Amino acid sequence: MSSTKKRLIGLVLGLLVIVLTSSVLYMFGMSLLEGSPRSFLQSLAWVAETVTTTGYGADARWTHPLMVFFVIVLQFLGVFTIYLVFPIVLIPFLEERFETRVPRRAPKLSGHVIVYRYGHAVETLLSSLSHRGVPYLVIEEDEGAARRALSRGHTVVYCPEEVDALDTVRLEEAQALVANGPDEENASMAIDARQRGFKGDIVAVADEPRSKAPLEASGATAVFTPRHVLAGSLAAHVVGHLSAEHGITQRLGALMNVTELLVRPSCPHLGKTVHDCRAFLGGDVTILGYWAGKNFRPVHEKKHTFQPGTLLVVAGTAEGVGRLADMMRGTPRPPAPGPHIVVGYGVVGRRVTRLLREAHEDVLILEKRHRPGVDVIGDVLDDDLPAKLNLAKARSVILALDSDDVALFATVMLRTRAPSVPLIARANQSRNVERIYAAGADFVLSLSQVAGRMLTRSILGSDSLYVGDGVHIISVPATGLIDRHPDEARLESRTKTHLIAVERGHRLLFTIPPNFTFQDGDSIFLWGRGDPQSRFRSEFPPPDSAHGR
């Protein structure tokens, strides 16, 4: 029974006791003290009028002090009860009665992916599964988190602690289980699933690398530590160990690299179209599109111009992507003599600090609360902090904060106080990446992006990458297109995709000549929304499949 129902029942019983007791007392008081007897029903009516503050009938005058005192107490009790009933009992009860109920059992599903605990790390995975048409089910033990997931359109089962979650989610028909809870809960979930005979993949999201071996021993097929990967990417970006200045590059096939690049104000080609820069870009990289808020927009090479702050999605060889990154960055600023300032000392902040110090970099740690290893205790939003930290001479500032809102506000404030200091930020949700970029950050990477890419590839396979906004990049063999040209086969129109490149041998062909035909061994890279892989296989099945239809 819910707490609001318990309070409502308690209220009804309490009122009943008060009304009946007061009626009896009033009946005897009027008879013994006032010398004017009243029946029980008359007394009951008078008490009801008093408690509900609706007024009095004939009984409105009393002479005995005890009766006057009794009436005053009952009047205040009635007013007090009226004011408490609505906010404490009735309103919560009505809200609970009419709000959407969180399901307690799974709908009929087959071949679904079970996700244990909702959070930032699985948001991208859920979006990818949804756009690919793969059914999934989120198990959540916290009712508030379950309601948040339900409000965002996810299929959720609420399982309080006293309920065995795997009893309610059709485990025997699932294809995979993703454990996104605390490490000890993930281990318990994996052991329970294996004891029930589950043979599918169990993928665990771990907080610490040391949890990998115990989780694998518990039955996990794969264990990822996205927070540490995120920290490694931030640290590598700061010290320049990346071949190109960008975030996590995703590899598809042997040669194709896909990443995001920010057009910086120092880019020497601002205002020019992609077509104008084609000679400089070369034939081993292409720009697929750019982000406009949460929406992915394709690039028209003869119309799209490079504008500062635009976040591009690019694909190409490692050399081509690196060359394009250099062009987007322009002339880099010389490093300042000060330390790298790490703001926030949680899992990500500690890992970034460790990696930078292992690279023999000078690091200063800022944290709001006292913790071992913290150099400066304070709030990044304090007015006197820039002078206290000598912010203008910092080599970089790395925001390893748990809140995207705080990271966004801190980015705005730090950019106004130290315009030339490189500003690196960690985000939780991928939808906030562009906002933090717009606030002035030089580089932003989200936990949702990092974890989502790892989990998506593990669950859906290595021949597909999820970019976001329903866009997948796929690699498929050209067996159903041998001896045909892409235009002659109407490849793009029939599959509702866009051709990126063809991999032939050790080369990526981004420009398809008129006399080109597909050969055995070629691979095709396409991007499209929804499930482009299924559409390609349906339109261009391998020869053996075509004959069997």
BAFIFI-530668 format. One record per residue (C-alpha): residue number from 1; x, y, z. Coordinates in nm, 3 decimals, decimal comma. Layout:
# BAFIFI-530668
NUM_X_Y_Z
...
# end
This chain:
# BAFIFI-530668
1_0,000_0,000_0,000
2_0,135_0,344_-0,095
3_0,215_0,606_0,168
4_-0,056_0,842_0,036
5_-0,322_0,571_0,075
6_-0,200_0,504_0,428
7_-0,222_0,875_0,510
8_-0,573_0,897_0,362
9_-0,694_0,599_0,564
10_-0,533_0,745_0,876
11_-0,706_1,077_0,811
12_-1,051_0,915_0,774
13_-1,008_0,707_1,089
14_-0,872_1,005_1,284
15_-1,161_1,227_1,181
16_-1,408_0,956_1,273
17_-1,257_0,924_1,622
18_-1,251_1,303_1,671
19_-1,613_1,352_1,556
20_-1,757_1,065_1,761
21_-1,559_1,152_2,076
22_-1,644_1,520_2,046
23_-2,016_1,439_1,993
24_-2,029_1,233_2,312
25_-1,843_1,504_2,510
26_-2,071_1,776_2,373
27_-2,385_1,577_2,454
28_-2,280_1,526_2,819
29_-2,144_1,881_2,852
30_-2,470_2,043_2,736
31_-2,667_1,824_2,974
32_-2,446_1,851_3,285
33_-2,285_2,197_3,246
34_-2,538_2,400_3,050
35_-2,859_2,227_3,167
36_-2,979_2,204_2,807
37_-2,970_1,836_2,700
38_-2,896_1,739_2,336
39_-2,944_1,405_2,169
40_-2,647_1,224_2,016
41_-2,761_1,308_1,662
42_-2,796_1,677_1,754
43_-2,450_1,670_1,909
44_-2,310_1,491_1,603
45_-2,457_1,758_1,372
46_-2,310_2,036_1,587
47_-1,962_1,876_1,586
48_-1,975_1,828_1,207
49_-2,066_2,197_1,163
50_-1,779_2,302_1,391
51_-1,505_2,077_1,250
52_-1,590_2,164_0,889
53_-1,618_2,539_0,978
54_-1,959_2,565_0,810
55_-2,118_2,752_1,103
56_-2,381_2,688_1,371
57_-2,756_2,646_1,401
58_-2,929_2,708_1,733
59_-2,622_2,631_1,952
60_-2,411_2,944_1,940
61_-2,398_3,053_2,306
62_-2,240_2,882_2,607
63_-2,202_3,005_2,964
64_-1,997_2,745_3,148
65_-1,618_2,801_3,120
66_-1,547_2,434_3,045
67_-1,795_2,436_2,758
68_-1,651_2,758_2,619
69_-1,300_2,609_2,639
70_-1,417_2,287_2,472
71_-1,582_2,479_2,186
72_-1,270_2,694_2,128
73_-1,041_2,388_2,115
74_-1,274_2,212_1,870
75_-1,292_2,523_1,648
76_-0,911_2,548_1,622
77_-0,886_2,173_1,565
78_-1,132_2,200_1,276
79_-0,945_2,487_1,107
80_-0,610_2,312_1,160
81_-0,745_1,990_1,009
82_-0,887_2,165_0,701
83_-0,553_2,333_0,626
84_-0,362_2,005_0,662
85_-0,598_1,776_0,471
86_-0,542_1,923_0,124
87_-0,160_1,963_0,099
88_-0,061_1,657_0,301
89_-0,327_1,401_0,210
90_-0,572_1,482_-0,068
91_-0,343_1,649_-0,323
92_-0,070_1,378_-0,305
93_-0,339_1,109_-0,319
94_-0,501_1,260_-0,630
95_-0,162_1,308_-0,798
96_-0,071_0,946_-0,737
97_-0,416_0,828_-0,843
98_-0,418_1,005_-1,179
99_-0,047_1,011_-1,277
100_0,082_0,749_-1,519
101_0,147_0,422_-1,344
102_0,494_0,276_-1,387
103_0,460_-0,083_-1,516
104_0,555_-0,360_-1,274
105_0,578_-0,637_-1,537
106_0,727_-0,652_-1,884
107_0,509_-0,650_-2,196
108_0,535_-0,940_-2,439
109_0,885_-0,910_-2,589
110_1,122_-1,139_-2,772
111_1,482_-1,084_-2,875
112_1,496_-0,775_-2,656
113_1,786_-0,612_-2,472
114_1,745_-0,578_-2,096
115_1,905_-0,268_-1,943
116_1,949_-0,275_-1,567
117_1,929_0,079_-1,422
118_1,862_0,391_-1,626
119_2,129_0,662_-1,652
120_2,351_0,878_-1,871
121_2,570_0,585_-1,971
122_2,285_0,404_-2,151
123_2,099_0,697_-2,312
124_2,281_0,671_-2,646
125_2,242_0,293_-2,648
126_1,866_0,321_-2,594
127_1,835_0,574_-2,876
128_2,032_0,350_-3,109
129_1,825_0,043_-3,021
130_1,505_0,241_-3,074
131_1,609_0,367_-3,418
132_1,729_0,023_-3,522
133_1,396_-0,129_-3,420
134_1,553_-0,353_-3,154
135_1,315_-0,396_-2,857
136_1,456_-0,315_-2,515
137_1,343_-0,303_-2,155
138_1,478_-0,089_-1,872
139_1,475_-0,231_-1,518
140_1,472_0,042_-1,254
141_1,457_0,006_-0,876
142_1,414_0,379_-0,810
143_1,061_0,497_-0,887
144_1,173_0,853_-0,969
145_1,428_0,729_-1,221
146_1,168_0,491_-1,365
147_0,926_0,780_-1,418
148_1,197_0,989_-1,588
149_1,273_0,704_-1,825
150_0,902_0,649_-1,890
151_0,848_1,019_-1,963
152_1,120_0,999_-2,231
153_0,941_0,721_-2,412
154_1,141_0,422_-2,289
155_0,991_0,085_-2,205
156_1,040_0,054_-1,830
157_0,963_-0,196_-1,555
158_0,970_-0,065_-1,198
159_1,107_-0,327_-0,961
160_1,123_-0,226_-0,593
161_1,395_-0,385_-0,383
162_1,163_-0,653_-0,250
163_1,089_-0,774_-0,607
164_1,330_-1,001_-0,795
165_1,382_-0,800_-1,115
166_1,466_-1,095_-1,339
167_1,131_-1,256_-1,258
168_0,949_-0,976_-1,441
169_1,151_-0,911_-1,761
170_1,121_-1,228_-1,974
171_1,490_-1,308_-1,933
172_1,459_-1,637_-2,121
173_1,359_-1,450_-2,440
174_1,617_-1,168_-2,420
175_1,920_-1,147_-2,646
176_2,145_-0,944_-2,411
177_2,163_-0,790_-2,066
178_2,332_-0,454_-1,998
179_2,418_-0,398_-1,630
180_2,446_-0,025_-1,554
181_2,417_-0,023_-1,175
182_2,687_-0,004_-0,907
183_2,960_-0,265_-0,959
184_2,840_-0,490_-0,677
185_2,482_-0,484_-0,808
186_2,604_-0,560_-1,161
187_2,792_-0,865_-1,031
188_2,483_-0,987_-0,846
189_2,269_-0,936_-1,157
190_2,516_-1,128_-1,377
191_2,536_-1,421_-1,132
192_2,157_-1,437_-1,100
193_2,110_-1,432_-1,479
194_2,365_-1,711_-1,536
195_2,215_-1,925_-1,259
196_1,881_-1,897_-1,438
197_2,042_-2,037_-1,752
198_2,077_-1,714_-1,953
199_2,317_-1,777_-2,245
200_2,316_-1,432_-2,407
201_2,573_-1,156_-2,372
202_2,599_-0,971_-2,041
203_2,767_-0,631_-2,079
204_2,859_-0,447_-1,759
205_2,932_-0,075_-1,713
206_3,189_-0,052_-1,433
207_3,294_0,245_-1,223
208_3,649_0,118_-1,165
209_3,887_-0,090_-1,381
210_3,960_-0,313_-1,081
211_3,600_-0,436_-1,104
212_3,658_-0,590_-1,446
213_3,794_-0,926_-1,327
214_3,526_-0,983_-1,059
215_3,250_-0,889_-1,304
216_3,384_-1,126_-1,568
217_3,409_-1,399_-1,303
218_3,043_-1,326_-1,220
219_2,941_-1,404_-1,577
220_2,981_-1,075_-1,769
221_3,078_-1,120_-2,133
222_3,231_-0,772_-2,159
223_3,308_-0,499_-1,906
224_3,349_-0,131_-1,999
225_3,469_0,162_-1,790
226_3,339_0,463_-1,986
227_3,427_0,719_-1,718
228_3,791_0,618_-1,740
229_3,782_0,622_-2,120
230_3,625_0,968_-2,103
231_3,900_1,084_-1,865
232_4,165_0,939_-2,093
233_4,025_1,128_-2,392
234_4,017_1,456_-2,198
235_4,374_1,408_-2,076
236_4,502_1,305_-2,418
237_4,338_1,608_-2,573
238_4,506_1,841_-2,325
239_4,860_1,710_-2,365
240_4,829_1,675_-2,742
241_4,878_1,301_-2,765
242_4,596_1,266_-3,019
243_4,699_1,262_-3,381
244_4,425_1,515_-3,443
245_4,253_1,752_-3,203
246_3,917_1,585_-3,168
247_3,722_1,349_-2,947
248_3,693_0,974_-2,954
249_3,747_0,855_-3,309
250_3,535_0,557_-3,398
251_3,681_0,302_-3,635
252_3,465_0,121_-3,888
253_3,642_-0,146_-4,087
254_4,019_-0,130_-4,130
255_4,046_0,227_-4,262
256_3,735_0,436_-4,194
257_3,751_0,683_-3,905
258_3,446_0,881_-3,790
259_3,462_1,171_-3,545
260_3,333_1,521_-3,465
261_3,532_1,840_-3,524
262_3,462_2,193_-3,405
263_3,518_2,482_-3,647
264_3,721_2,729_-3,442
265_3,737_3,107_-3,485
266_4,103_3,067_-3,585
267_4,016_2,848_-3,886
268_4,168_3,018_-4,196
269_3,882_2,904_-4,422
270_3,588_3,068_-4,246
271_3,317_3,170_-4,491
272_3,435_2,932_-4,763
273_3,224_2,640_-4,882
274_3,326_2,280_-4,844
275_3,356_2,263_-5,222
276_3,598_2,557_-5,220
277_3,825_2,366_-4,981
278_3,802_2,033_-5,159
279_4,152_2,063_-5,307
280_4,300_2,126_-4,963
281_4,100_1,847_-4,801
282_4,212_1,587_-5,050
283_4,034_1,268_-5,148
284_4,061_1,079_-4,821
285_3,809_1,263_-4,601
286_3,454_1,390_-4,630
287_3,217_1,597_-4,418
288_2,891_1,411_-4,361
289_2,696_1,680_-4,178
290_2,680_1,906_-3,876
291_2,483_1,942_-3,555
292_2,209_2,202_-3,523
293_2,101_2,158_-3,164
294_2,001_1,793_-3,131
295_1,941_1,758_-3,505
296_2,188_1,620_-3,758
297_2,189_1,812_-4,085
298_2,360_1,682_-4,403
299_2,620_1,905_-4,567
300_2,569_2,037_-4,918
301_2,927_2,092_-5,035
302_2,849_2,388_-5,264
303_2,627_2,566_-5,011
304_2,761_2,493_-4,664
305_3,021_2,742_-4,544
306_3,256_2,701_-4,251
307_3,128_2,902_-3,956
308_3,292_2,925_-3,612
309_3,131_2,707_-3,348
310_2,986_2,455_-3,596
311_3,029_2,094_-3,486
312_3,098_1,879_-3,791
313_3,068_1,502_-3,832
314_3,350_1,380_-4,058
315_3,466_1,047_-4,199
316_3,791_0,949_-4,361
317_4,130_0,795_-4,320
318_4,332_0,880_-4,010
319_4,552_1,113_-4,216
320_4,255_1,285_-4,379
321_4,074_1,340_-4,050
322_4,393_1,475_-3,893
323_4,446_1,717_-4,182
324_4,088_1,842_-4,158
325_4,124_1,883_-3,780
326_4,433_2,097_-3,834
327_4,238_2,312_-4,079
328_3,946_2,356_-3,840
329_4,182_2,449_-3,557
330_4,395_2,699_-3,746
331_4,706_2,833_-3,578
332_4,723_2,684_-3,229
333_4,790_2,909_-2,931
334_5,126_2,867_-2,759
335_5,089_2,689_-2,422
336_5,084_2,904_-2,109
337_5,347_2,847_-1,839
338_5,099_2,761_-1,561
339_4,951_2,427_-1,453
340_4,654_2,240_-1,588
341_4,363_2,318_-1,352
342_4,131_2,021_-1,296
343_3,793_2,130_-1,157
344_3,614_1,844_-0,981
345_3,775_1,543_-0,815
346_3,533_1,260_-0,876
347_3,606_0,947_-1,079
348_3,676_1,143_-1,399
349_3,873_1,420_-1,227
350_4,097_1,176_-1,039
351_4,167_0,978_-1,355
352_4,248_1,290_-1,558
353_4,483_1,407_-1,284
354_4,663_1,075_-1,270
355_4,710_1,058_-1,647
356_4,841_1,414_-1,668
357_5,088_1,357_-1,386
358_5,206_1,034_-1,547
359_5,275_1,249_-1,855
360_5,487_1,477_-1,626
361_5,239_1,765_-1,649
362_5,189_2,014_-1,366
363_4,834_1,981_-1,227
364_4,634_2,184_-0,975
365_4,309_2,039_-0,840
366_4,008_2,250_-0,742
367_3,725_2,091_-0,544
368_3,438_2,232_-0,336
369_3,489_1,986_-0,051
370_3,803_1,876_0,128
371_3,938_1,550_-0,009
372_4,283_1,392_0,005
373_4,487_1,522_-0,287
374_4,287_1,843_-0,341
375_4,508_2,153_-0,379
376_4,248_2,431_-0,356
377_3,911_2,411_-0,182
378_3,659_2,642_-0,346
379_3,381_2,687_-0,598
380_3,473_2,744_-0,961
381_3,195_3,007_-0,972
382_3,343_3,222_-0,691
383_3,429_3,577_-0,798
384_3,775_3,576_-0,639
385_3,881_3,240_-0,779
386_4,050_3,360_-1,104
387_4,296_3,573_-0,909
388_4,342_3,302_-0,646
389_4,433_3,042_-0,910
390_4,619_3,281_-1,143
391_4,375_3,160_-1,407
392_4,512_3,374_-1,688
393_4,840_3,177_-1,680
394_4,682_2,831_-1,661
395_4,789_2,596_-1,937
396_4,432_2,464_-1,953
397_4,117_2,426_-1,743
398_3,947_2,086_-1,737
399_3,590_2,083_-1,605
400_3,533_1,733_-1,466
401_3,202_1,821_-1,303
402_2,905_1,591_-1,239
403_2,641_1,849_-1,339
404_2,599_1,965_-1,699
405_2,425_2,282_-1,581
406_2,718_2,374_-1,358
407_2,964_2,290_-1,636
408_2,772_2,515_-1,876
409_2,761_2,807_-1,631
410_3,126_2,760_-1,535
411_3,223_2,762_-1,903
412_3,050_3,097_-1,956
413_3,212_3,252_-1,650
414_3,561_3,116_-1,715
415_3,552_3,220_-2,079
416_3,474_3,580_-1,981
417_3,747_3,584_-1,715
418_4,018_3,405_-1,915
419_3,939_3,431_-2,288
420_4,261_3,270_-2,410
421_4,288_2,972_-2,175
422_4,202_2,634_-2,338
423_3,880_2,514_-2,178
424_3,800_2,140_-2,176
425_3,469_2,012_-2,039
426_3,314_1,680_-1,948
427_2,937_1,648_-1,999
428_2,694_1,377_-1,899
429_2,434_1,401_-2,174
430_2,522_1,420_-2,541
431_2,247_1,677_-2,604
432_2,439_1,926_-2,387
433_2,765_1,900_-2,580
434_2,678_2,166_-2,836
435_2,545_2,399_-2,564
436_2,874_2,385_-2,377
437_3,060_2,439_-2,703
438_2,841_2,744_-2,768
439_2,924_2,873_-2,420
440_3,290_2,891_-2,519
441_3,450_2,552_-2,452
442_3,731_2,438_-2,679
443_3,656_2,069_-2,642
444_3,358_1,880_-2,493
445_3,299_1,507_-2,459
446_3,001_1,343_-2,292
447_2,972_1,026_-2,087
448_2,663_0,936_-2,290
449_2,864_0,951_-2,614
450_3,154_0,746_-2,484
451_2,946_0,478_-2,313
452_2,688_0,469_-2,591
453_2,947_0,403_-2,859
454_3,102_0,120_-2,659
455_2,772_-0,043_-2,568
456_2,617_0,000_-2,913
457_2,906_-0,168_-3,087
458_2,908_-0,448_-2,832
459_2,533_-0,513_-2,863
460_2,469_-0,439_-3,232
461_2,803_-0,545_-3,378
462_3,114_-0,379_-3,518
463_2,976_-0,308_-3,866
464_2,761_-0,014_-3,751
465_2,823_0,316_-3,573
466_2,555_0,530_-3,412
467_2,612_0,902_-3,463
468_2,295_1,036_-3,300
469_1,954_1,171_-3,405
470_1,873_0,830_-3,557
471_2,177_0,833_-3,788
472_2,379_0,514_-3,832
473_2,694_0,464_-4,039
474_2,726_0,108_-4,167
475_2,980_-0,106_-4,345
476_2,838_-0,378_-4,571
477_2,995_-0,611_-4,828
478_2,918_-0,532_-5,190
479_2,829_-0,893_-5,279
480_2,482_-0,796_-5,402
481_2,621_-0,524_-5,634
482_2,904_-0,695_-5,819
483_2,974_-0,547_-6,168
484_2,732_-0,258_-6,112
485_2,782_0,114_-6,063
486_2,616_0,278_-5,757
487_2,412_0,514_-5,976
488_2,302_0,238_-6,214
489_2,189_0,029_-5,916
490_2,014_0,333_-5,760
491_2,195_0,245_-5,438
492_2,110_0,560_-5,244
493_1,746_0,597_-5,347
494_1,657_0,232_-5,292
495_1,819_0,208_-4,949
496_1,738_0,568_-4,843
497_2,104_0,618_-4,754
498_2,401_0,829_-4,858
499_2,718_0,670_-4,998
500_3,030_0,774_-4,808
501_3,305_0,564_-4,965
502_3,401_0,226_-5,101
503_3,683_0,028_-4,941
504_3,886_-0,160_-5,201
505_4,200_-0,333_-5,088
506_4,391_-0,082_-4,876
507_4,218_0,227_-5,016
508_3,907_0,427_-4,945
509_3,741_0,570_-5,257
510_3,539_0,879_-5,164
511_3,492_0,988_-5,527
512_3,333_0,724_-5,751
513_3,440_0,757_-6,117
514_3,187_0,701_-6,402
515_3,347_0,374_-6,514
516_3,355_0,225_-6,165
517_3,190_-0,110_-6,091
518_3,183_-0,305_-5,768
519_3,418_-0,600_-5,735
520_3,423_-0,902_-5,509
521_3,585_-0,802_-5,178
522_3,465_-0,441_-5,186
523_3,299_-0,293_-4,877
524_3,050_-0,005_-4,888
525_3,017_0,268_-4,625
526_2,672_0,427_-4,605
527_2,493_0,655_-4,362
528_2,121_0,679_-4,308
529_1,851_0,707_-4,048
530_1,670_0,424_-3,876
531_1,804_0,084_-3,979
532_1,998_0,132_-4,305
533_2,160_-0,209_-4,269
534_1,828_-0,393_-4,293
535_1,719_-0,181_-4,589
536_2,044_-0,256_-4,776
537_2,017_-0,629_-4,713
538_1,657_-0,626_-4,829
539_1,732_-0,438_-5,153
540_2,068_-0,600_-5,234
541_2,086_-0,947_-5,080
542_2,389_-1,166_-5,151
543_2,354_-1,375_-5,470
544_2,281_-1,699_-5,279
545_2,003_-1,528_-5,082
546_1,857_-1,379_-5,399
547_1,837_-1,719_-5,565
548_1,674_-1,870_-5,259
549_1,385_-1,625_-5,254
# end
